């Protein structure tokens, strides 16, 4: 019904694949990329699996988590991840015997993995009586099987105590056992088979790079390969979107695909060849925004563009058997009638199981994510957060300093567009408050702040708890520093301690101190008419544009950040590249205004330092190249798994910041004057989504 479906990676299957040893050395994994994947995909609560918070998927999370722990323990890596995983299993062990948890094979496979864990020296936090009951029940259940293929299907539970040659009699033509990566991988642990290896490699190769699209490199080849009768505007639109994902400095295949699909779609609009209004709007949006999109904005727009009345009827209606849990209590499992009626039932009766984590919807087909459109209706929660920040502005007297309300709302919407889940309030709180303080400081340094005031602020931040030995030299400084001091000491630092299990107050102080010092350096460049080098200018601009204080949200994402991660070259590079996206974007869009004001700007610096060899428009082209080059580096680092120290949640956060910067600077400085983004902000934060009414032409 949904066409070709791409399944999400399975933690359980990946773990078993990760346990297969190399033929050359039993001490090394045959598929090290699977081990890397495990180390990058642990949930904040210590589990692995599809959805650890889903009430029906706890057993799935338990089996996936234990399998991943076996893999990590086998190769003696990820000690901290192992401990977090053990804690998750211990806190959820009561679900092991829960008969309401649907999980085929769990009663056999999980006890088998428990036995394997004991052999590997894993100290499982399970009650001894519970373990004894599990093992006894598993043994009785296996004895009750009359069909040997049922035993072979869960063969990974038995280890050495099994006839693997007999299991291999069930091997299929593609090299797999029951099309199960886990069972196939388990057989390879005990009995090598080239066809089985090839099967697993073929699955891993599905994640290859852009060469897989080489047959679509030009328009003529695309239509001759796919066939005109199987293609339409929607297909080419998706190909155009896929071509946006470029991570290397040279991606000729994707670049050519991007060029011809963009040209094709533009021509479809010009010739009015797209008759469906919603599809036409979607194409216009994709061409207009290109990479200037934000997931939550784009998903809301997809929901608005979805047309429940756009359906095709076959020769006769069909019966669709749909799992009962999709619909919830009181809704028939089987629905007779047209496909339209089936769609309507999904839209009106589906329960938003992932409403607390709408980001999960990004990986789901548009038709399916309509099941969960109620996840957007968290507007009262977000508006209450805005009210809290507004009260903070008044309590700290920051509202008396002439703060532009556009800047305040933009600051909140920036982080709320990315970290919008209810449980991420602390992340939104941290960014919103520090961004407001940073905006006021930027105005002081940028517009009318006497140098004495700026030096006074820096000295107080350096002294911090001993700031009274310095004293305020103006009422404005008293308001700003007091707000910063109280916010970090009494709000952000205690909350960060709860998330991280250690004090990170000095990190928060240092982020703000670095930003202020860089602001002062820009003042010196301007007043003394100095021309810094390009690298120095961009390094300094990374802090003044706010990338540094944005990193404060990482302490509140539910992922622990060890000191060696924060001081690592990888973490530094992540912000090196994002700074070279954000600052040039700002300069590119404000070049004309800043030229009039005679402020430093990357475009003017490039022209001045070229000794007349670079025209202004050429300089703007060079800035665009800098932006695109560093955008690709951010994406590459976000996707990197091998040898990565930085948690996945942190890298994804920085990548989303890159997308936000492209969105807010797509036509001008939307942080200051959010004119063209007002409609998106209104839709995302103020307009609830109404479920559709029952269609009139169901049958």
C-alpha positions as CSV (number, residue, x, y, z in Angstrom):
1,X,0.0,0.0,0.0
2,X,2.9,2.4,0.8
3,X,5.1,1.4,-2.2
4,X,8.7,0.6,-1.5
5,X,9.4,0.9,2.2
6,X,12.8,1.5,3.6
7,X,13.1,-0.1,7.0
8,X,15.0,1.6,9.8
9,X,18.2,-0.1,11.1
10,X,17.6,-2.8,13.6
11,X,19.8,-2.6,16.8
12,X,19.2,-6.3,17.5
13,X,20.3,-7.4,14.0
14,X,23.2,-5.0,13.9
15,X,24.4,-6.3,17.2
16,X,24.6,-9.9,16.0
17,X,26.3,-8.8,12.8
18,X,28.8,-6.9,14.9
19,X,29.6,-10.1,16.9
20,X,30.8,-12.0,13.7
21,X,34.6,-12.4,14.0
22,X,37.0,-12.0,11.2
23,X,38.3,-15.1,9.5
24,X,41.9,-13.8,9.8
25,X,41.7,-13.0,13.5
26,X,39.0,-14.1,16.0
27,X,39.9,-11.0,18.1
28,X,38.6,-8.6,15.4
29,X,35.1,-8.1,14.1
30,X,34.4,-8.9,10.5
31,X,32.0,-5.9,10.2
32,X,33.6,-3.1,12.3
33,X,31.2,-0.6,10.9
34,X,28.4,-2.4,12.8
35,X,30.3,-2.0,16.1
36,X,30.7,1.7,15.3
37,X,27.0,2.0,14.7
38,X,26.2,0.5,18.1
39,X,28.5,2.9,19.8
40,X,26.8,5.9,18.1
41,X,23.2,4.9,18.6
42,X,22.6,4.3,22.3
43,X,19.6,6.2,23.6
44,X,20.0,8.6,26.5
45,X,18.4,6.2,28.9
46,X,21.0,3.5,28.1
47,X,19.0,1.4,25.8
48,X,19.1,0.5,22.1
49,X,16.1,-0.2,19.9
50,X,13.4,1.5,18.0
51,X,11.5,3.5,20.7
52,X,12.5,2.9,24.3
53,X,9.5,5.0,25.6
54,X,6.9,3.1,23.6
55,X,4.7,1.1,26.0
56,X,4.6,-1.9,23.7
57,X,8.3,-2.0,22.8
58,X,10.0,-2.5,26.2
59,X,10.8,-6.1,25.4
60,X,12.2,-5.1,22.1
61,X,14.4,-2.6,23.8
62,X,15.5,-5.2,26.4
63,X,16.5,-7.7,23.7
64,X,18.2,-5.1,21.5
65,X,20.1,-3.6,24.5
66,X,21.3,-7.0,25.7
67,X,22.4,-7.9,22.2
68,X,24.4,-4.6,21.8
69,X,26.0,-5.2,25.2
70,X,27.1,-8.7,24.1
71,X,28.8,-7.1,21.1
72,X,30.5,-4.4,23.0
73,X,31.7,-6.8,25.7
74,X,32.9,-9.3,23.1
75,X,35.3,-6.7,21.6
76,X,36.0,-5.0,24.9
77,X,34.9,-1.5,23.8
78,X,32.4,1.1,25.1
79,X,32.8,0.5,28.8
80,X,30.6,3.5,29.7
81,X,28.0,2.5,27.2
82,X,27.9,-1.0,28.7
83,X,27.3,0.4,32.2
84,X,24.4,2.6,31.0
85,X,22.9,-0.4,29.1
86,X,23.1,-2.6,32.2
87,X,21.4,0.1,34.3
88,X,18.5,0.2,31.7
89,X,18.1,-3.6,31.9
90,X,18.1,-3.6,35.7
91,X,15.5,-0.9,35.9
92,X,13.2,-2.6,33.4
93,X,13.6,-6.3,34.4
94,X,10.0,-6.5,35.6
95,X,8.9,-6.4,31.9
96,X,10.8,-9.7,31.1
97,X,7.8,-11.8,32.2
98,X,5.1,-9.3,31.1
99,X,2.7,-11.3,28.9
100,X,1.2,-8.1,27.5
101,X,4.4,-7.3,25.6
102,X,4.2,-8.7,22.0
103,X,7.6,-10.1,21.1
104,X,8.0,-13.3,19.0
105,X,10.9,-15.4,20.2
106,X,11.8,-13.2,23.2
107,X,11.1,-16.0,25.8
108,X,13.8,-18.1,24.1
109,X,16.3,-15.5,22.7
110,X,16.5,-13.3,25.7
111,X,17.3,-16.1,28.2
112,X,19.9,-17.4,25.7
113,X,21.6,-14.0,25.6
114,X,21.5,-13.9,29.4
115,X,23.5,-17.2,29.4
116,X,25.9,-15.7,26.9
117,X,26.3,-12.6,29.0
118,X,27.2,-14.6,32.0
119,X,29.9,-16.5,30.0
120,X,31.4,-13.1,28.8
121,X,31.6,-11.8,32.4
122,X,28.8,-9.2,32.2
123,X,27.4,-8.5,35.6
124,X,23.7,-8.4,34.7
125,X,21.6,-6.6,37.4
126,X,18.9,-9.3,37.2
127,X,17.2,-11.0,40.1
128,X,18.6,-14.6,40.4
129,X,15.1,-16.1,40.8
130,X,14.0,-14.3,37.7
131,X,16.9,-15.7,35.7
132,X,16.2,-19.2,36.9
133,X,12.5,-18.9,35.9
134,X,13.5,-17.5,32.5
135,X,15.9,-20.3,31.7
136,X,13.5,-23.0,32.9
137,X,10.6,-21.6,30.8
138,X,12.8,-21.3,27.7
139,X,13.9,-24.9,28.0
140,X,10.3,-26.1,28.4
141,X,9.2,-24.0,25.4
142,X,11.9,-25.4,23.1
143,X,10.9,-28.9,24.1
144,X,7.3,-28.1,23.1
145,X,8.3,-27.2,19.5
146,X,7.5,-30.0,17.0
147,X,8.6,-28.1,13.9
148,X,12.4,-27.9,13.9
149,X,12.4,-24.8,11.7
150,X,10.9,-22.9,14.6
151,X,14.0,-23.8,16.6
152,X,16.3,-22.8,13.8
153,X,14.6,-19.4,13.5
154,X,15.8,-18.5,17.0
155,X,19.1,-20.4,16.7
156,X,21.1,-17.4,18.0
157,X,19.8,-18.3,21.5
158,X,21.6,-21.6,21.7
159,X,25.3,-20.9,21.0
160,X,27.6,-23.9,20.8
161,X,24.9,-26.2,22.1
162,X,23.3,-26.5,18.7
163,X,23.8,-28.3,15.4
164,X,24.6,-25.4,13.1
165,X,25.0,-27.7,10.1
166,X,21.4,-28.7,10.6
167,X,20.4,-25.0,10.9
168,X,22.2,-24.3,7.6
169,X,19.8,-26.6,5.8
170,X,17.3,-23.8,6.0
171,X,19.6,-21.4,4.1
172,X,17.8,-19.5,1.4
173,X,19.0,-18.7,-2.1
174,X,20.2,-15.2,-1.1
175,X,22.5,-16.7,1.5
176,X,20.4,-15.9,4.5
177,X,18.7,-17.9,7.2
178,X,15.0,-17.0,7.2
179,X,16.0,-13.5,5.8
180,X,17.1,-12.8,9.3
181,X,20.4,-10.9,9.7
182,X,20.6,-11.9,13.4
183,X,20.2,-15.7,12.7
184,X,22.5,-15.5,9.7
185,X,25.2,-13.7,11.7
186,X,24.9,-16.2,14.6
187,X,25.5,-19.0,12.2
188,X,28.7,-17.3,11.0
189,X,30.0,-17.1,14.5
190,X,30.0,-20.9,14.6
191,X,30.3,-22.0,11.0
192,X,31.8,-19.9,8.1
193,X,29.8,-19.7,4.9
194,X,30.7,-17.4,2.0
195,X,27.0,-17.0,0.9
196,X,26.0,-15.9,4.3
197,X,28.9,-13.3,4.4
198,X,27.8,-12.0,1.0
199,X,24.2,-11.6,2.2
200,X,25.3,-9.5,5.2
201,X,27.6,-7.4,3.1
202,X,24.8,-6.7,0.7
203,X,22.7,-5.4,3.5
204,X,25.5,-3.1,4.7
205,X,26.2,-1.9,1.2
206,X,22.7,-0.5,1.0
207,X,24.1,2.4,3.0
208,X,26.7,3.2,0.2
209,X,27.3,6.8,-1.1
210,X,26.3,8.6,-4.3
211,X,27.6,6.1,-6.8
212,X,24.4,4.1,-6.4
213,X,22.7,7.0,-8.2
214,X,25.2,7.1,-11.1
215,X,22.6,5.7,-13.5
216,X,20.5,8.8,-13.0
217,X,23.3,11.2,-13.7
218,X,21.6,12.9,-16.6
219,X,18.0,13.3,-17.6
220,X,18.1,11.2,-20.7
221,X,19.7,8.3,-18.9
222,X,17.2,8.6,-16.1
223,X,14.2,8.2,-18.3
224,X,15.8,5.4,-20.4
225,X,16.7,3.5,-17.2
226,X,13.5,3.9,-15.2
227,X,11.1,4.3,-18.1
228,X,8.8,7.2,-18.8
229,X,5.7,5.3,-17.8
230,X,7.0,4.8,-14.2
231,X,8.2,8.4,-13.6
232,X,6.4,11.5,-12.6
233,X,7.1,14.9,-11.1
234,X,6.9,13.5,-7.5
235,X,9.7,11.0,-8.4
236,X,12.0,13.6,-9.8
237,X,11.2,15.9,-6.8
238,X,12.5,13.2,-4.5
239,X,15.6,12.6,-6.6
240,X,16.2,16.4,-6.4
241,X,16.0,16.3,-2.6
242,X,18.3,13.3,-2.4
243,X,20.9,15.2,-4.5
244,X,21.0,17.9,-1.7
245,X,22.9,15.4,0.6
246,X,26.5,16.1,-0.4
247,X,29.2,15.5,2.1
248,X,32.5,15.6,0.1
249,X,34.0,18.7,-1.6
250,X,33.6,17.0,-5.0
251,X,30.4,15.1,-5.6
252,X,30.1,15.2,-9.4
253,X,27.3,12.6,-9.7
254,X,25.0,14.3,-7.1
255,X,25.8,17.8,-8.5
256,X,24.8,16.7,-12.0
257,X,21.7,15.1,-10.7
258,X,20.9,18.2,-8.8
259,X,21.4,20.4,-11.8
260,X,19.2,18.5,-14.2
261,X,16.4,17.7,-11.7
262,X,16.3,21.4,-10.7
263,X,16.1,22.5,-14.3
264,X,13.4,19.9,-15.0
265,X,11.2,21.0,-12.1
266,X,11.6,24.7,-13.0
267,X,10.5,23.9,-16.5
268,X,7.5,22.0,-15.2
269,X,6.5,25.1,-13.3
270,X,7.1,27.5,-16.2
271,X,5.1,25.4,-18.6
272,X,2.3,24.8,-16.1
273,X,2.7,21.0,-16.5
274,X,1.9,20.3,-12.9
275,X,-1.9,20.2,-12.6
276,X,-2.1,19.2,-8.9
277,X,-2.0,22.4,-6.9
278,X,-0.6,20.8,-3.8
279,X,2.2,19.1,-5.7
280,X,2.9,22.4,-7.5
281,X,3.2,24.2,-4.1
282,X,5.6,21.5,-2.9
283,X,7.8,21.8,-5.9
284,X,7.9,25.6,-5.6
285,X,8.8,25.2,-1.9
286,X,11.6,22.7,-2.6
287,X,13.1,24.9,-5.3
288,X,12.8,28.1,-3.3
289,X,14.2,26.8,0.0
290,X,16.5,24.0,-1.3
291,X,18.8,23.6,1.7
292,X,17.2,26.5,3.5
293,X,14.7,24.2,5.4
294,X,14.1,23.3,8.9
295,X,12.7,19.8,9.7
296,X,9.7,21.0,11.8
297,X,8.8,23.7,9.3
298,X,9.1,21.2,6.4
299,X,7.1,18.5,8.1
300,X,4.3,20.9,9.0
301,X,4.2,22.1,5.4
302,X,4.0,18.4,4.2
303,X,1.0,17.9,6.5
304,X,-0.7,21.0,5.1
305,X,0.0,19.9,1.5
306,X,-1.3,16.3,2.0
307,X,-4.5,15.7,0.2
308,X,-6.7,13.0,1.6
309,X,-9.1,13.3,-1.4
310,X,-6.3,12.5,-3.9
311,X,-6.7,8.8,-4.4
312,X,-6.9,6.2,-7.1
313,X,-9.5,3.5,-7.2
314,X,-8.6,0.2,-8.7
315,X,-11.1,-2.1,-10.6
316,X,-12.7,-2.9,-7.2
317,X,-12.3,-2.1,-3.6
318,X,-10.1,-4.3,-1.5
319,X,-9.9,-5.5,2.1
320,X,-6.9,-4.2,4.0
321,X,-5.8,-6.1,7.1
322,X,-4.2,-3.6,9.4
323,X,-2.6,-4.4,12.9
324,X,-5.1,-3.5,15.6
325,X,-2.5,-1.5,17.6
326,X,-2.3,1.1,14.8
327,X,-5.9,2.2,15.4
328,X,-6.4,1.7,19.1
329,X,-9.4,0.4,21.1
330,X,-12.8,0.4,19.4
331,X,-11.6,0.5,15.8
332,X,-12.1,-2.5,13.5
333,X,-8.9,-4.4,12.6
334,X,-10.1,-4.8,9.1
335,X,-11.6,-2.0,7.1
336,X,-13.8,-2.6,4.1
337,X,-14.2,0.0,1.4
338,X,-12.1,2.3,-0.6
339,X,-8.5,3.4,0.0
340,X,-9.9,6.8,0.8
341,X,-11.9,5.5,3.6
342,X,-8.9,3.6,4.9
343,X,-6.9,6.9,4.8
344,X,-9.6,8.7,6.7
345,X,-9.7,6.1,9.4
346,X,-6.0,6.4,9.9
347,X,-6.1,10.2,10.1
348,X,-9.0,10.3,12.5
349,X,-8.2,7.4,14.8
350,X,-4.5,6.8,14.9
351,X,-2.9,7.5,18.3
352,X,0.2,9.7,18.4
353,X,2.5,7.2,20.0
354,X,5.6,9.4,19.2
355,X,4.1,12.8,20.0
356,X,6.8,13.4,22.6
357,X,9.5,13.0,19.9
358,X,8.2,14.4,16.7
359,X,11.8,14.4,15.3
360,X,11.3,10.6,14.8
361,X,8.8,11.4,12.1
362,X,11.5,12.7,9.8
363,X,12.4,9.1,8.8
364,X,8.8,8.1,8.1
365,X,7.1,8.3,4.7
366,X,4.7,11.3,4.4
367,X,1.6,9.1,4.3
368,X,2.6,7.4,7.5
369,X,3.6,10.5,9.5
370,X,0.1,11.8,9.0
371,X,-0.8,9.3,11.6
372,X,0.8,11.5,14.1
373,X,-0.1,15.0,13.2
374,X,-1.4,15.7,16.7
375,X,2.2,15.8,17.8
376,X,2.3,19.3,16.5
377,X,-0.4,20.4,18.9
378,X,1.9,21.2,21.8
379,X,1.3,24.9,21.3
380,X,0.1,25.6,24.9
381,X,3.3,24.1,26.2
382,X,5.6,26.2,24.0
383,X,3.7,29.4,24.7
384,X,3.9,28.8,28.4
385,X,7.7,28.6,28.0
386,X,7.7,31.9,26.2
387,X,5.8,33.4,29.1
388,X,8.5,32.1,31.5
389,X,11.2,33.7,29.5
390,X,9.2,37.0,29.3
391,X,8.9,37.0,33.1
392,X,12.6,36.4,33.4
393,X,13.2,39.5,31.2
394,X,11.2,41.6,33.6
395,X,12.6,40.1,36.8
396,X,16.2,40.8,35.6
397,X,15.2,44.3,34.3
398,X,16.6,43.3,30.9
399,X,13.4,44.6,29.3
400,X,14.6,48.1,30.3
401,X,17.6,48.0,28.0
402,X,15.7,48.5,24.7
403,X,15.8,44.9,23.6
404,X,14.2,44.4,20.2
405,X,11.3,42.0,20.7
406,X,12.1,40.6,17.2
407,X,15.4,39.4,18.6
408,X,13.9,37.9,21.7
409,X,11.2,35.9,19.8
410,X,13.8,34.9,17.1
411,X,16.1,33.5,19.8
412,X,13.4,31.3,21.2
413,X,12.0,30.2,17.9
414,X,15.6,29.2,16.8
415,X,16.0,26.6,19.5
416,X,12.4,25.6,19.7
417,X,12.4,24.8,15.9
418,X,15.1,22.2,16.6
419,X,14.7,21.1,20.3
420,X,10.9,21.2,20.5
421,X,10.2,18.1,22.6
422,X,8.6,18.8,26.0
423,X,11.5,17.2,27.8
424,X,14.0,19.5,26.2
425,X,12.7,22.6,28.0
426,X,16.0,23.0,29.8
427,X,17.8,23.2,26.4
428,X,15.4,25.8,25.1
429,X,15.7,27.7,28.4
430,X,19.5,27.8,28.3
431,X,19.8,29.0,24.7
432,X,17.0,31.6,24.9
433,X,18.4,33.3,28.0
434,X,22.0,33.3,26.9
435,X,21.0,34.4,23.4
436,X,19.1,37.4,24.8
437,X,22.0,38.4,27.0
438,X,24.4,37.9,24.0
439,X,22.2,40.1,21.8
440,X,22.2,43.0,24.4
441,X,26.0,42.6,24.7
442,X,26.4,42.6,21.0
443,X,24.4,45.9,20.8
444,X,26.6,47.4,23.5
445,X,29.8,46.4,21.7
446,X,28.4,47.1,18.2
447,X,26.6,50.4,18.6
448,X,27.1,52.6,21.6
449,X,29.1,50.9,24.3
450,X,31.9,53.0,25.7
451,X,35.2,51.0,25.9
452,X,35.3,51.4,29.7
453,X,31.9,49.6,30.0
454,X,33.1,46.7,27.8
455,X,36.3,46.2,29.7
456,X,34.3,46.4,33.0
457,X,32.0,43.6,31.8
458,X,34.9,41.4,30.8
459,X,36.7,41.9,34.1
460,X,33.6,41.0,36.1
461,X,33.0,37.8,34.1
462,X,36.7,36.9,34.6
463,X,36.4,37.5,38.4
464,X,32.9,35.9,38.5
465,X,32.3,35.1,42.2
466,X,34.6,37.9,43.2
467,X,33.0,40.4,40.9
468,X,32.3,42.8,43.8
469,X,36.0,43.6,43.9
470,X,35.6,45.1,40.4
471,X,32.2,46.9,40.8
472,X,29.8,48.2,38.1
473,X,30.7,51.3,36.3
474,X,27.2,51.8,34.9
475,X,23.6,50.8,35.7
476,X,23.4,49.0,32.3
477,X,26.4,46.9,33.2
478,X,24.9,46.0,36.6
479,X,21.7,44.8,34.9
480,X,23.5,42.8,32.2
481,X,26.1,41.2,34.5
482,X,23.6,40.4,37.2
483,X,21.3,38.7,34.7
484,X,24.2,36.6,33.4
485,X,25.5,35.8,36.9
486,X,22.2,34.8,38.3
487,X,21.1,32.9,35.2
488,X,24.2,30.7,35.2
489,X,24.7,30.3,38.9
490,X,21.1,29.8,40.0
491,X,19.4,28.3,36.9
492,X,21.6,26.8,34.2
493,X,24.5,25.3,36.2
494,X,22.2,23.4,38.7
495,X,20.1,22.0,35.9
496,X,23.2,21.1,33.9
497,X,24.6,19.3,36.9
498,X,21.4,17.2,37.1
499,X,21.8,16.3,33.4
500,X,25.5,15.7,33.4
501,X,26.2,14.4,36.9
502,X,29.0,16.9,37.3
503,X,29.6,20.6,37.5
504,X,29.9,22.4,34.1
505,X,29.4,25.9,35.4
506,X,32.9,27.0,34.4
507,X,32.2,25.8,30.8
508,X,29.1,28.0,30.7
509,X,31.1,31.0,32.0
510,X,33.9,30.4,29.6
511,X,31.5,30.3,26.6
512,X,30.2,33.7,27.5
513,X,33.7,35.1,28.3
514,X,35.0,34.0,24.9
515,X,32.1,35.6,23.1
516,X,32.6,38.9,24.9
517,X,36.3,39.0,24.3
518,X,35.8,38.3,20.6
519,X,33.2,41.2,20.5
520,X,35.8,43.5,22.0
521,X,38.4,42.4,19.4
522,X,35.9,43.3,16.6
523,X,35.5,46.7,18.2
524,X,39.2,47.2,18.2
525,X,39.4,46.2,14.5
526,X,36.7,48.7,13.6
527,X,38.0,51.7,15.8
528,X,41.6,51.2,14.8
529,X,40.7,50.5,11.1
530,X,42.6,47.2,11.2
531,X,42.1,44.5,8.6
532,X,42.4,41.0,10.1
533,X,43.2,37.9,8.1
534,X,40.4,35.8,6.8
535,X,41.0,32.9,9.1
536,X,41.3,35.1,12.1
537,X,38.2,37.0,11.2
538,X,36.2,33.7,10.8
539,X,37.5,32.2,14.0
540,X,36.6,35.3,15.9
541,X,33.2,35.5,14.2
542,X,32.3,31.9,15.3
543,X,32.0,33.3,18.8
544,X,30.4,36.6,18.1
545,X,27.7,35.1,15.9
546,X,26.5,33.0,18.9
547,X,27.8,29.5,17.9
548,X,29.7,29.2,21.2
549,X,26.8,29.9,23.5
550,X,24.6,27.6,21.3
551,X,26.8,24.8,22.5
552,X,25.3,25.3,26.0
553,X,22.2,23.3,24.8
554,X,24.4,20.2,24.6
555,X,24.5,19.9,28.3
556,X,20.7,19.5,28.3
557,X,20.1,16.9,25.5
558,X,20.0,13.8,27.8
559,X,23.5,12.8,26.7
560,X,26.5,13.0,29.1
561,X,29.5,15.0,27.7
562,X,32.7,13.8,29.2
563,X,35.6,16.3,29.6
564,X,37.7,14.5,27.0
565,X,34.8,15.0,24.5
566,X,34.6,18.7,25.2
567,X,38.4,19.1,24.8
568,X,38.6,16.8,21.8
569,X,39.8,17.9,18.3
570,X,36.6,16.5,16.8
571,X,34.3,18.7,19.0
572,X,36.5,21.8,18.2
573,X,36.3,21.0,14.5
574,X,32.5,20.7,14.7
575,X,32.3,24.3,15.8
576,X,35.1,25.3,13.5
577,X,33.0,24.3,10.5
578,X,29.6,25.6,11.8
579,X,31.2,29.0,12.5
580,X,32.3,29.1,8.9
581,X,28.7,28.5,7.9
582,X,27.0,30.9,10.2
583,X,29.3,33.9,10.1
584,X,29.6,34.0,6.2
585,X,25.9,33.6,5.9
586,X,25.3,36.6,8.1
587,X,27.9,38.6,6.2
588,X,26.6,37.6,2.8
589,X,23.1,38.8,3.7
590,X,24.2,42.0,5.5
591,X,27.0,43.0,3.1
592,X,25.2,46.0,1.6
593,X,24.1,47.4,5.0
594,X,27.5,46.9,6.7
595,X,29.3,48.4,3.7
596,X,27.3,51.6,4.3
597,X,28.0,51.5,8.0
598,X,31.7,50.7,7.2
599,X,31.7,47.6,9.4
600,X,34.0,44.6,8.9
601,X,32.4,42.1,6.6
602,X,33.9,38.9,4.9
603,X,32.9,40.1,1.5
604,X,34.7,43.5,1.9
605,X,37.7,41.8,3.5
606,X,38.1,39.5,0.5
607,X,37.9,42.4,-1.9
608,X,40.4,44.5,0.1
609,X,42.9,41.8,0.6
610,X,42.9,40.8,-3.1
611,X,44.7,44.0,-4.0
612,X,42.0,44.8,-6.6
613,X,42.1,41.4,-8.3
614,X,38.7,40.4,-6.9
615,X,35.5,42.2,-7.9
616,X,32.7,42.5,-5.4
617,X,30.5,40.0,-7.1
618,X,33.4,37.6,-7.3
619,X,33.9,38.0,-3.6
620,X,30.3,37.2,-2.9
621,X,30.7,34.0,-5.0
622,X,33.7,33.1,-2.9
623,X,31.7,33.6,0.3
624,X,29.0,31.2,-1.2
625,X,31.7,28.7,-1.8
626,X,33.0,29.0,1.8
627,X,29.5,28.4,3.1
628,X,28.8,25.4,0.9
629,X,32.2,23.8,1.6
630,X,31.8,24.1,5.4
631,X,28.2,23.0,5.3
632,X,29.3,19.7,3.7
633,X,31.9,19.3,6.4
634,X,29.3,19.7,9.1
635,X,27.1,17.1,7.4
636,X,30.1,14.7,6.9
637,X,31.0,15.0,10.6
638,X,27.3,14.5,11.6
639,X,27.3,11.2,9.6
640,X,30.7,10.0,10.8
641,X,30.6,7.0,13.1
642,X,34.1,5.4,12.9
643,X,36.3,6.8,15.6
644,X,33.9,9.5,16.7
645,X,33.9,10.7,20.3
646,X,31.1,13.3,20.0
647,X,27.6,11.9,20.8
648,X,25.2,11.6,17.9
649,X,22.7,13.9,19.6
650,X,25.3,16.7,19.8
651,X,26.3,16.3,16.1
652,X,22.7,16.3,15.0
653,X,22.1,19.4,17.0
654,X,25.0,21.2,15.2
655,X,23.8,20.0,11.8
656,X,20.3,21.3,12.5
657,X,21.8,24.6,13.6
658,X,23.4,24.8,10.1
659,X,20.0,24.3,8.5
660,X,18.5,26.9,10.8
661,X,21.2,29.4,9.7
662,X,20.4,28.8,6.1
663,X,16.7,29.2,6.8
664,X,17.0,32.5,8.8
665,X,19.6,34.0,6.4
666,X,17.9,32.9,3.2
667,X,16.8,36.4,2.2
668,X,18.2,38.7,4.9
669,X,18.8,38.8,8.6
670,X,15.7,37.0,9.9
671,X,17.1,37.0,13.4
672,X,16.6,40.8,13.5
673,X,13.7,41.3,11.2
674,X,11.8,38.0,10.8
675,X,9.4,39.2,8.1
676,X,9.4,36.3,5.6
677,X,9.5,33.7,8.3
678,X,6.4,35.0,10.2
679,X,4.0,32.7,8.4
680,X,6.2,29.6,9.3
681,X,6.5,30.8,12.9
682,X,2.7,31.3,13.1
683,X,2.0,27.9,11.7
684,X,4.5,26.1,13.9
685,X,3.8,27.8,17.2
686,X,0.3,29.3,17.1
687,X,-1.9,27.3,14.7
688,X,-3.0,23.9,15.8
689,X,-3.6,21.2,13.2
690,X,-7.2,20.2,12.8
691,X,-8.0,16.6,12.0
692,X,-9.9,16.1,8.7
693,X,-13.7,15.7,8.7
694,X,-15.2,12.4,7.5
695,X,-15.1,12.6,3.7
696,X,-18.4,12.7,1.8
697,X,-17.4,10.1,-0.8
698,X,-16.2,7.2,1.3
699,X,-17.9,4.5,-0.7
